[in-house]
Amino acid sequence: MDIENIKCFISLAECLNFTKAAEKEHTTQTSMSRKINSLESELHVTLFHRDRRSVKLTSAGTEFYTQAKKLIELYDQSVQTVQNIHCGLIRELKIGLGLYEDALIQSYIDSYMAQNPSVRVSCLQFRYHQLLEQFQENMLDIILTSDQFLNELPPGQAEQYLIHDAPWMIALSCRNPLCEQERISRQQMSDQNLVTMYEGSISQLFDYYCRNLPVRGFVHVNTLNTKIMLVRANVGIALLPSFVPLQQYPGVCFRPLEEDYTPRKFYILCKKDNPSQAVHDFVRNCAKSLYPHGNG
């Protein structure tokens, strides 16, 4: 349904005169008549009784006038809102996370929303490659991600800050004998299965991990919760960023490796050309909060 046709209908309903309504809409009487006829054809109703002397609303036209006024008001409000958002007058943040980062950003989100209750915030979680795709397609303003696919971004496109680079930890069942160790050597992992979300072939898994972690085999999962579930069941051990709150998962313990191992670092990004100052402020302040010693 054409918005301009509806606006012409409203003007004619208020003026009940084609000449005056056409002048109000800065169009011709012929064009005005054509728009009204088009609207009536689309609705399959007669909106006006008209003859050479007068124009009057039908009962259907009277009802449509009431609804059309509401529709145009909503349309105008929607246009104003999206323009304000685009110009940064209404602060909105569309945040995307990878598989782990909710635990990393939780405390900052808490404090940010307490200080900025009027900001509109949405947050979606994706696997890392899909997260980058959503970011590239401008479906997300801000992403928190590992460095796994960052080399696929065009150089210089993103404003990017490091937010976590600490060594990863080993998660294991409290029933696993290795849980008694304060630190775990890589040699002690040789009879353990590694529970992983890495999406690759067996040969790729061995190439990726076994140079550093001589594990017995691999068990594939696709979420953090299923990863923790199998670790707790003592199906295998898992690598996790140190910010994952294992206290939420009874029956699972964290142990550091004897030699630090950092397979991935984590970053927060937005596009440099994002027009919203709120987006850039959030990214910079979040980076300072999560990684106060770095990023200049």
Residue frames as qw, qx, qy, qz and C-alpha x, y, z in Angstrom:
[[0.000, 0.890, 0.456, 0.000, 0.00, 0.00, 0.00],
 [0.450, 0.442, 0.000, 0.776, 1.50, 3.30, -1.16],
 [0.311, -0.480, -0.440, 0.692, 2.05, 5.82, 1.65],
 [0.004, -0.118, 0.189, 0.975, 1.57, 8.74, -0.76],
 [0.322, -0.355, -0.690, -0.543, -1.82, 7.38, -1.80],
 [0.430, -0.558, -0.662, 0.255, -2.87, 7.21, 1.84],
 [0.229, -0.358, -0.175, 0.888, -1.70, 10.79, 2.45],
 [0.149, -0.090, -0.433, -0.884, -3.73, 11.96, -0.53],
 [0.401, -0.477, -0.753, -0.213, -6.76, 10.11, 0.81],
 [0.367, -0.519, -0.514, 0.577, -6.41, 11.85, 4.18],
 [0.077, -0.205, 0.081, 0.972, -6.16, 15.27, 2.54],
 [0.286, -0.232, -0.595, -0.714, -9.25, 14.62, 0.42],
 [0.430, -0.504, -0.745, 0.076, -11.15, 13.28, 3.44],
 [0.294, -0.495, -0.359, 0.734, -10.35, 16.49, 5.31],
 [0.024, 0.246, -0.211, -0.946, -10.94, 18.92, 2.42],
 [0.471, 0.486, 0.721, -0.150, -13.76, 17.05, 0.61],
 [0.417, 0.866, -0.005, -0.275, -12.63, 18.97, -2.46],
 [0.890, 0.183, 0.177, 0.377, -10.28, 17.65, -5.13],
 [0.368, 0.798, -0.066, 0.473, -8.88, 21.08, -6.01],
 [0.356, -0.826, 0.303, -0.315, -8.02, 21.99, -2.42],
 [0.897, -0.319, 0.300, 0.062, -6.69, 18.51, -1.61],
 [0.810, 0.417, 0.085, 0.403, -4.48, 18.53, -4.72],
 [0.141, 0.853, -0.199, 0.461, -3.06, 21.93, -3.77],
 [0.631, -0.684, 0.309, -0.198, -2.37, 20.69, -0.24],
 [0.892, -0.156, 0.376, 0.194, -0.47, 17.68, -1.58],
 [0.023, -0.702, 0.458, 0.546, 1.30, 19.72, -4.29],
 [0.339, 0.057, 0.870, 0.352, -0.08, 17.58, -7.07],
 [0.288, -0.009, -0.425, -0.858, -2.68, 17.83, -9.85],
 [0.698, 0.015, 0.305, -0.647, -6.36, 16.95, -9.61],
 [0.817, 0.305, -0.412, -0.263, -5.80, 14.22, -12.19],
 [0.405, 0.326, -0.789, 0.327, -3.00, 12.69, -10.13],
 [0.333, -0.170, 0.601, -0.706, -5.10, 13.00, -6.97],
 [0.815, 0.124, 0.025, -0.566, -8.03, 11.22, -8.61],
 [0.729, 0.338, -0.593, -0.047, -5.74, 8.48, -9.89],
 [0.142, 0.306, -0.797, 0.502, -4.28, 7.88, -6.41],
 [0.553, -0.055, 0.460, -0.693, -7.74, 7.65, -4.83],
 [0.853, 0.241, -0.211, -0.411, -8.92, 5.23, -7.52],
 [0.538, 0.378, -0.735, 0.165, -5.80, 3.12, -7.00],
 [0.132, -0.230, 0.741, -0.617, -6.40, 2.98, -3.25],
 [0.723, 0.069, 0.244, -0.643, -10.05, 2.02, -3.69],
 [0.804, 0.323, -0.446, -0.226, -9.07, -0.72, -6.14],
 [0.331, 0.350, -0.804, 0.349, -6.50, -2.08, -3.73],
 [0.263, -0.082, 0.684, -0.675, -8.97, -2.09, -0.83],
 [0.150, -0.291, -0.876, -0.353, -11.91, -3.28, -2.96],
 [0.083, -0.682, -0.621, 0.377, -14.14, -0.64, -1.33],
 [0.169, 0.733, 0.258, 0.606, -15.59, 2.76, -2.24],
 [0.429, -0.253, -0.414, 0.762, -14.12, 5.42, 0.02],
 [0.085, 0.308, 0.088, -0.943, -15.96, 8.47, -1.37],
 [0.378, 0.688, 0.619, 0.018, -19.34, 9.27, -2.87],
 [0.178, -0.441, 0.198, 0.857, -18.50, 11.84, -5.52],
 [0.448, 0.691, 0.542, 0.168, -20.40, 13.68, -8.21],
 [0.388, 0.570, 0.136, 0.711, -19.99, 17.00, -9.99],
 [0.262, -0.821, -0.071, -0.502, -21.17, 18.96, -6.95],
 [0.531, -0.696, 0.364, -0.317, -19.71, 17.24, -3.88],
 [0.565, 0.269, -0.759, 0.181, -17.34, 14.69, -2.37],
 [0.654, -0.525, 0.239, -0.490, -18.46, 12.76, 0.71],
 [0.017, -0.362, 0.920, -0.151, -16.90, 9.93, 2.71],
 [0.738, -0.185, -0.554, -0.338, -18.66, 6.59, 2.69],
 [0.762, -0.598, 0.134, -0.209, -19.01, 4.72, 5.98],
 [0.931, 0.006, 0.017, 0.363, -16.03, 2.59, 4.94],
 [0.440, 0.616, -0.093, 0.646, -14.14, 5.77, 4.07],
 [0.382, -0.796, 0.139, -0.449, -14.87, 7.27, 7.48],
 [0.897, -0.415, 0.146, 0.054, -13.47, 4.20, 9.23],
 [0.826, 0.257, 0.026, 0.501, -10.45, 4.06, 6.94],
 [0.127, 0.820, -0.114, 0.546, -9.75, 7.75, 7.63],
 [0.626, -0.719, 0.211, -0.215, -9.46, 7.01, 11.37],
 [0.925, -0.183, 0.229, 0.240, -7.11, 4.08, 10.77],
 [0.660, 0.565, 0.051, 0.493, -5.13, 5.87, 8.06],
 [0.117, -0.902, 0.187, -0.371, -4.37, 8.78, 10.40],
 [0.761, -0.559, 0.329, -0.008, -2.92, 6.33, 12.93],
 [0.899, 0.190, 0.217, 0.330, -0.93, 4.60, 10.19],
 [0.430, 0.756, -0.047, 0.492, 0.63, 7.84, 8.93],
 [0.382, -0.844, 0.267, -0.266, 1.46, 8.96, 12.47],
 [0.875, -0.325, 0.336, 0.126, 3.21, 5.63, 13.09],
 [0.777, 0.457, 0.144, 0.409, 5.00, 5.87, 9.75],
 [0.150, 0.879, -0.143, 0.429, 6.24, 9.40, 10.50],
 [0.606, -0.710, 0.331, -0.139, 7.39, 8.34, 13.97],
 [0.933, -0.040, 0.275, 0.230, 9.23, 5.35, 12.50],
 [0.599, 0.657, 0.021, 0.458, 11.00, 7.49, 9.91],
 [0.137, -0.887, 0.238, -0.372, 12.02, 9.99, 12.58],
 [0.796, -0.521, 0.307, -0.033, 13.25, 7.25, 14.89],
 [0.899, 0.131, 0.209, 0.361, 15.45, 5.51, 12.33],
 [0.395, 0.775, -0.056, 0.491, 16.88, 8.85, 11.20],
 [0.387, -0.830, 0.276, -0.291, 17.66, 9.75, 14.79],
 [0.904, -0.289, 0.286, 0.132, 19.29, 6.37, 15.35],
 [0.773, 0.453, 0.105, 0.432, 21.37, 6.80, 12.20],
 [0.183, 0.805, -0.145, 0.545, 22.51, 10.24, 13.36],
 [0.488, 0.042, -0.655, 0.576, 23.22, 8.99, 16.87],
 [0.302, -0.418, 0.123, -0.848, 20.46, 11.05, 18.49],
 [0.873, -0.308, 0.103, -0.363, 18.92, 7.85, 19.86],
 [0.045, -0.576, 0.815, -0.040, 21.57, 5.55, 21.25],
 [0.956, 0.054, 0.061, -0.281, 21.27, 1.95, 20.15],
 [0.102, -0.578, 0.806, 0.081, 23.79, -0.88, 20.43],
 [0.952, 0.151, -0.103, -0.246, 23.54, -4.12, 18.47],
 [0.242, -0.652, 0.716, -0.060, 26.11, -6.39, 20.11],
 [0.916, 0.183, -0.315, -0.166, 27.30, -9.76, 18.88],
 [0.475, -0.614, 0.619, -0.121, 29.19, -12.36, 20.88],
 [0.497, 0.326, -0.791, -0.147, 31.06, -15.54, 20.11],
 [0.736, -0.206, -0.639, -0.092, 30.89, -18.77, 22.07],
 [0.604, -0.247, -0.543, 0.529, 32.49, -17.58, 25.33],
 [0.239, 0.297, -0.112, 0.918, 32.37, -13.81, 25.56],
 [0.461, -0.684, -0.343, -0.449, 29.13, -13.41, 27.52],
 [0.750, -0.512, -0.277, 0.315, 31.10, -14.29, 30.64],
 [0.540, 0.040, -0.021, 0.841, 33.75, -11.72, 29.73],
 [0.006, 0.379, 0.185, 0.906, 31.38, -8.79, 29.17],
 [0.405, -0.611, -0.675, -0.082, 28.73, -9.49, 31.82],
 [0.410, -0.574, -0.358, 0.611, 30.08, -7.19, 34.53],
 [0.155, -0.128, 0.202, 0.959, 30.67, -4.33, 32.09],
 [0.215, -0.421, -0.640, -0.606, 27.16, -4.64, 30.64],
 [0.412, -0.629, -0.621, 0.223, 25.76, -4.53, 34.18],
 [0.309, -0.518, -0.161, 0.781, 27.50, -1.25, 35.00],
 [0.083, 0.040, 0.445, 0.891, 26.89, 0.27, 31.55],
 [0.250, -0.524, -0.680, -0.447, 23.14, -0.30, 31.66],
 [0.393, -0.647, -0.507, 0.413, 22.94, 1.02, 35.22],
 [0.233, -0.464, 0.034, 0.854, 24.51, 4.27, 34.00],
 [0.181, 0.197, -0.464, -0.844, 22.73, 4.38, 30.61],
 [0.404, 0.265, 0.822, -0.303, 19.21, 3.01, 31.12],
 [0.519, 0.644, 0.138, -0.545, 17.83, 4.79, 28.03],
 [0.136, 0.500, -0.731, -0.445, 20.19, 3.05, 25.59],
 [0.914, 0.174, 0.036, -0.365, 18.59, 0.36, 23.44],
 [0.117, -0.532, 0.834, 0.086, 20.70, -2.78, 23.62],
 [0.954, 0.129, -0.027, -0.268, 20.31, -6.06, 21.76],
 [0.198, -0.600, 0.774, 0.043, 22.74, -8.96, 22.04],
 [0.939, 0.226, -0.070, -0.249, 23.03, -12.09, 19.88],
 [0.506, -0.525, 0.671, 0.132, 25.44, -15.02, 20.05],
 [0.807, 0.524, -0.180, -0.203, 26.98, -16.79, 17.05],
 [0.878, -0.098, 0.210, 0.418, 29.75, -19.17, 16.11],
 [0.339, -0.611, 0.160, 0.697, 32.80, -17.11, 15.22],
 [0.261, 0.063, 0.613, 0.743, 32.68, -17.24, 11.44],
 [0.027, -0.697, -0.660, -0.279, 28.98, -16.37, 11.40],
 [0.306, -0.791, -0.250, 0.467, 29.67, -13.57, 13.88],
 [0.291, -0.362, 0.348, 0.814, 32.13, -11.99, 11.44],
 [0.125, 0.361, 0.720, 0.579, 29.63, -12.38, 8.59],
 [0.150, -0.815, -0.558, 0.043, 26.93, -10.60, 10.58],
 [0.330, -0.691, 0.005, 0.643, 29.40, -7.82, 11.39],
 [0.276, -0.104, 0.547, 0.783, 30.42, -7.47, 7.75],
 [0.004, -0.515, -0.716, -0.471, 26.76, -7.25, 6.69],
 [0.079, -0.290, 0.167, -0.939, 26.17, -4.43, 9.22],
 [0.627, -0.472, -0.543, -0.298, 23.71, -6.51, 11.22],
 [0.688, -0.561, -0.296, 0.351, 25.83, -5.86, 14.32],
 [0.053, 0.966, -0.137, 0.211, 27.43, -2.64, 15.57],
 [0.211, -0.698, 0.642, -0.236, 29.83, -4.25, 18.03],
 [0.935, -0.001, -0.345, -0.076, 31.31, -7.72, 18.31],
 [0.421, -0.653, 0.616, -0.124, 33.36, -9.47, 20.96],
 [0.929, 0.320, -0.146, -0.112, 35.26, -12.27, 19.29],
 [0.767, -0.368, 0.364, 0.380, 38.30, -14.46, 19.33],
 [0.047, 0.699, -0.438, -0.564, 41.03, -13.75, 16.80],
 [0.667, 0.070, 0.730, 0.132, 40.19, -16.90, 14.82],
 [0.513, 0.562, 0.548, 0.348, 38.86, -15.17, 11.69],
 [0.074, -0.874, -0.097, 0.470, 39.93, -11.56, 12.18],
 [0.314, -0.350, 0.549, 0.691, 42.39, -11.81, 9.30],
 [0.285, 0.460, 0.758, 0.364, 39.36, -12.04, 6.99],
 [0.035, 0.889, 0.327, -0.319, 38.33, -8.45, 7.76],
 [0.520, 0.726, 0.063, 0.445, 39.45, -5.81, 5.24],
 [0.565, -0.105, -0.273, 0.771, 42.54, -4.00, 6.57],
 [0.088, 0.040, -0.107, 0.990, 41.74, -0.76, 8.37],
 [0.351, -0.464, -0.572, -0.579, 37.99, -1.34, 8.44],
 [0.638, -0.606, -0.473, -0.050, 37.54, -1.95, 12.16],
 [0.157, -0.702, 0.431, -0.545, 38.30, -0.09, 15.34],
 [0.883, -0.089, -0.460, -0.002, 39.72, -3.01, 17.31],
 [0.216, -0.698, 0.514, -0.449, 40.91, -3.48, 20.89],
 [0.516, 0.078, -0.833, 0.183, 42.41, -6.42, 22.74],
 [0.570, -0.545, 0.078, -0.610, 40.32, -7.40, 25.78],
 [0.830, -0.405, 0.357, -0.142, 41.79, -10.73, 26.94],
 [0.627, 0.572, -0.529, 0.002, 45.06, -12.53, 26.29],
 [0.486, -0.531, 0.634, -0.282, 45.59, -14.63, 29.41],
 [0.131, 0.224, -0.954, -0.146, 46.63, -18.29, 29.13],
 [0.737, -0.177, -0.355, -0.548, 43.80, -20.77, 28.75],
 [0.443, -0.362, 0.710, -0.411, 42.95, -23.34, 31.40],
 [0.323, 0.000, -0.922, -0.215, 42.16, -27.04, 31.38],
 [0.658, -0.201, 0.201, -0.697, 38.62, -27.95, 32.46],
 [0.411, 0.118, -0.903, -0.048, 38.21, -31.47, 33.78],
 [0.710, -0.475, -0.408, -0.322, 35.83, -33.56, 35.80],
 [0.384, -0.674, 0.478, -0.411, 36.34, -33.56, 39.55],
 [0.943, -0.139, 0.286, -0.102, 36.45, -37.37, 39.16],
 [0.747, 0.581, -0.240, 0.216, 39.42, -37.17, 36.82],
 [0.807, -0.370, -0.127, 0.442, 42.68, -38.09, 38.66],
 [0.467, 0.352, 0.037, 0.810, 44.37, -35.08, 37.05],
 [0.272, -0.827, -0.217, -0.441, 42.13, -32.86, 39.17],
 [0.750, -0.600, -0.113, 0.255, 44.44, -33.63, 42.09],
 [0.637, 0.098, 0.076, 0.761, 47.30, -31.85, 40.33],
 [0.087, -0.742, -0.168, 0.643, 47.91, -28.14, 40.90],
 [0.311, 0.663, -0.368, -0.573, 49.20, -27.84, 37.35],
 [0.894, 0.224, 0.386, -0.041, 48.94, -30.22, 34.44],
 [0.230, -0.494, 0.618, 0.567, 51.84, -31.07, 32.20],
 [0.605, 0.425, -0.331, -0.587, 51.28, -31.72, 28.53],
 [0.267, 0.242, -0.931, -0.060, 52.62, -35.23, 28.91],
 [0.234, 0.130, 0.822, -0.503, 49.87, -35.98, 31.44],
 [0.569, 0.408, 0.117, -0.704, 47.27, -35.25, 28.75],
 [0.191, 0.353, -0.804, -0.439, 48.42, -38.03, 26.45],
 [0.046, -0.198, -0.979, -0.015, 45.76, -40.49, 27.65],
 [0.212, 0.514, 0.496, -0.667, 42.93, -37.92, 27.63],
 [0.306, 0.585, 0.613, 0.433, 40.33, -37.07, 25.00],
 [0.087, -0.195, -0.070, 0.974, 39.98, -33.39, 24.17],
 [0.214, 0.705, 0.670, -0.088, 36.41, -32.09, 24.00],
 [0.219, -0.265, 0.229, 0.911, 36.43, -29.33, 21.39],
 [0.442, 0.721, 0.383, -0.371, 34.19, -27.05, 19.33],
 [0.080, -0.528, 0.547, 0.645, 36.83, -26.74, 16.62],
 [0.778, 0.486, 0.266, -0.297, 35.17, -27.29, 13.24],
 [0.267, 0.675, -0.630, -0.277, 37.59, -29.25, 11.13],
 [0.884, 0.141, -0.428, -0.121, 38.57, -32.70, 9.99],
 [0.877, -0.453, 0.012, 0.159, 40.43, -35.14, 12.24],
 [0.737, 0.198, 0.015, 0.646, 43.66, -34.35, 10.41],
 [0.071, 0.723, 0.006, 0.688, 43.06, -30.62, 10.91],
 [0.658, -0.721, -0.017, -0.217, 42.39, -31.20, 14.61],
 [0.887, -0.241, 0.024, 0.393, 45.64, -33.10, 15.01],
 [0.519, 0.446, 0.037, 0.728, 47.53, -30.42, 13.08],
 [0.169, -0.784, -0.049, -0.595, 45.98, -27.66, 15.18],
 [0.664, -0.685, 0.116, -0.276, 46.30, -29.22, 18.63],
 [0.969, -0.191, -0.033, 0.155, 48.76, -32.06, 18.74],
 [0.540, 0.533, -0.267, 0.595, 51.84, -29.96, 18.16],
 [0.113, -0.540, 0.380, -0.742, 51.07, -28.39, 21.54],
 [0.643, -0.239, 0.467, -0.558, 48.74, -30.86, 23.27],
 [0.263, 0.246, -0.908, -0.217, 49.52, -34.55, 22.77],
 [0.652, -0.041, 0.427, -0.626, 45.99, -35.83, 23.52],
 [0.437, 0.007, 0.896, 0.071, 44.66, -39.30, 22.72],
 [0.155, 0.430, 0.760, 0.461, 41.67, -38.23, 20.60],
 [0.124, -0.022, 0.006, -0.992, 38.91, -35.71, 20.07],
 [0.078, 0.554, 0.819, -0.129, 35.23, -35.40, 20.93],
 [0.061, 0.236, 0.280, 0.929, 33.33, -32.76, 18.94],
 [0.011, -0.661, -0.659, 0.359, 30.59, -30.54, 20.42],
 [0.244, 0.541, 0.363, 0.718, 28.98, -27.32, 19.20],
 [0.293, -0.836, -0.109, -0.452, 28.15, -25.34, 22.36],
 [0.038, 0.527, -0.626, 0.573, 29.84, -24.40, 25.60],
 [0.702, -0.287, 0.344, -0.553, 27.14, -26.17, 27.61],
 [0.982, 0.125, -0.099, -0.099, 27.63, -29.48, 25.81],
 [0.508, 0.548, -0.531, 0.400, 31.37, -29.06, 26.18],
 [0.251, -0.463, 0.582, -0.620, 31.01, -28.66, 29.96],
 [0.878, -0.114, 0.120, -0.449, 28.48, -31.49, 30.12],
 [0.923, 0.241, -0.288, 0.078, 30.90, -34.02, 28.59],
 [0.269, 0.535, -0.584, 0.549, 33.79, -32.76, 30.70],
 [0.525, -0.388, 0.437, -0.619, 31.71, -33.22, 33.84],
 [0.963, 0.020, 0.050, -0.265, 30.83, -36.75, 32.68],
 [0.504, -0.564, 0.612, 0.232, 34.59, -37.41, 32.40],
 [0.830, 0.502, 0.237, 0.053, 34.38, -38.10, 28.67],
 [0.669, 0.378, -0.012, 0.640, 37.39, -35.86, 28.20],
 [0.340, -0.554, -0.177, 0.738, 39.09, -32.63, 29.16],
 [0.352, 0.813, 0.368, 0.283, 38.66, -29.22, 27.52],
 [0.385, 0.010, -0.045, 0.922, 40.52, -26.00, 26.91],
 [0.068, -0.858, -0.500, -0.095, 38.64, -22.92, 28.10],
 [0.183, 0.647, -0.141, 0.727, 39.44, -19.22, 28.42],
 [0.342, -0.080, -0.689, 0.634, 40.23, -18.36, 32.02],
 [0.253, -0.075, 0.169, -0.950, 37.27, -15.96, 32.25],
 [0.604, -0.240, -0.618, -0.443, 34.69, -18.75, 31.92],
 [0.403, -0.462, 0.469, -0.636, 33.05, -19.00, 35.40],
 [0.514, 0.041, -0.853, -0.085, 33.37, -22.70, 36.19],
 [0.113, 0.015, 0.727, -0.678, 31.88, -22.11, 39.64],
 [0.628, 0.158, 0.007, -0.762, 28.59, -22.20, 37.76],
 [0.800, 0.201, -0.500, -0.263, 29.29, -25.81, 36.82],
 [0.632, -0.511, 0.528, -0.245, 29.50, -28.14, 39.83],
 [0.929, 0.022, 0.365, 0.063, 31.58, -31.23, 39.29],
 [0.697, 0.591, 0.026, 0.404, 34.07, -29.44, 37.02],
 [0.507, -0.732, 0.063, 0.451, 37.43, -27.95, 38.03],
 [0.441, 0.877, -0.164, 0.098, 39.96, -25.64, 36.37],
 [0.758, -0.448, 0.222, 0.418, 43.68, -26.35, 36.27],
 [0.237, 0.873, -0.312, -0.290, 46.46, -24.35, 34.59],
 [0.912, 0.325, -0.136, 0.211, 49.00, -25.94, 32.31],
 [0.701, -0.466, 0.067, 0.535, 52.61, -26.06, 33.49],
 [0.315, -0.083, 0.356, 0.876, 53.54, -24.18, 30.31],
 [0.321, 0.529, 0.246, -0.746, 51.24, -21.30, 29.38],
 [0.262, 0.227, 0.800, 0.490, 49.10, -21.96, 26.32],
 [0.258, 0.560, 0.239, -0.750, 47.07, -19.22, 24.62],
 [0.432, 0.260, 0.757, 0.416, 45.47, -20.60, 21.46],
 [0.107, 0.704, 0.475, 0.517, 43.22, -17.56, 21.03],
 [0.139, -0.179, -0.310, 0.923, 43.05, -13.95, 22.16],
 [0.080, 0.707, 0.702, -0.013, 39.86, -11.92, 22.38],
 [0.174, 0.023, 0.143, 0.974, 38.95, -8.54, 20.90],
 [0.226, 0.712, 0.545, -0.381, 36.13, -6.01, 20.80],
 [0.278, 0.043, 0.497, 0.821, 35.43, -4.32, 17.47],
 [0.384, 0.743, 0.417, -0.356, 33.22, -1.82, 15.72],
 [0.601, 0.503, 0.333, 0.525, 33.52, -0.37, 12.24],
 [0.345, -0.216, -0.057, 0.912, 35.42, 2.90, 12.00],
 [0.104, -0.181, -0.362, -0.909, 32.69, 4.42, 9.84],
 [0.240, -0.572, -0.781, 0.069, 29.85, 3.58, 12.23],
 [0.020, 0.615, 0.122, 0.779, 28.02, 6.92, 12.60],
 [0.617, -0.710, -0.268, -0.211, 26.97, 6.35, 16.22],
 [0.089, 0.661, -0.537, 0.517, 29.22, 7.91, 18.84],
 [0.752, -0.405, 0.320, -0.411, 27.56, 5.67, 21.43],
 [0.982, 0.161, -0.087, 0.053, 28.98, 2.63, 19.63],
 [0.553, 0.550, -0.389, 0.490, 32.54, 3.98, 19.63],
 [0.285, -0.623, 0.428, -0.589, 32.28, 5.08, 23.26],
 [0.917, -0.250, 0.156, -0.269, 31.03, 1.66, 24.32],
 [0.910, 0.286, -0.198, 0.225, 33.85, -0.14, 22.52],
 [0.340, 0.607, -0.420, 0.582, 36.61, 2.10, 23.90],
 [0.432, -0.550, 0.402, -0.591, 35.32, 2.14, 27.46],
 [0.975, -0.123, 0.041, -0.181, 34.66, -1.60, 27.47],
 [0.793, 0.384, -0.320, 0.349, 38.21, -2.23, 26.27],
 [0.055, 0.613, -0.463, 0.638, 39.61, 0.00, 29.03],
 [0.705, -0.418, 0.276, -0.502, 37.51, -1.83, 31.61],
 [0.997, -0.005, 0.044, -0.070, 38.38, -5.35, 30.48],
 [0.838, 0.149, -0.023, 0.524, 42.02, -4.77, 29.53],
 [0.174, -0.978, -0.061, 0.101, 43.24, -1.71, 31.47],
 [0.572, -0.563, 0.371, 0.467, 46.95, -2.38, 30.84],
 [0.500, 0.057, 0.623, 0.599, 46.87, -2.36, 27.06],
 [0.317, 0.726, 0.546, 0.274, 45.53, -0.70, 23.90],
 [0.321, 0.429, 0.006, 0.844, 47.60, 2.42, 24.46]]
